[in-house]
Amino acid sequence: MGSYGVGENPEESAAWETAKKAGATALYAMGEGGFLSALWKMAEASQVGLEMDFTTSCVDIASVIGVKDIKVQQKMWYGWKTVLTSPGAENQNEDLFCASLTYPDAVNGKTYRVTCVHYANYDVYEEVENDTGAFKFVL
């Protein structure tokens, strides 16, 4: 079983054929940029929509930590239209919370913003409202 390297055609490699047989629907040959560059190119090509990551951290273990009241809004001529909501999620007895959310119907070139509330209970319950501000979604 061979592999491909610099100067070889990846489409003719055993790795490429194995991926196809396993059901891969998209393949991308890594170039000089390496794995991260290839991953970025695959993400761009997938056009899965607006992807958001939410992170909340605490100085020590919190009894509860998370993000709630997530709203994705699109700028319209009359103001902001809420196009996606999520109640959010939380962890217990952790000092870090991470989650992702995707809005698959985002339109290339349109303006959006995301609002949410980060919260944690470490000695006292605290909430912080977050607003990304307006940004243009570009594929």
Secondary structure, DSSP 4 states (H G I P E B T S, - for coil): -----TTS-GGGSHHHHHHHHTT-S------TTHHHHHHHHHHHHH---EEEEEEEEEEEEEEEEEEEEEEEEEEETTEEEEEEEEEEEEEEEEEEEEEEEEETTPPTT-EEEEEEEEEEESSSEEEEEEE---EE---
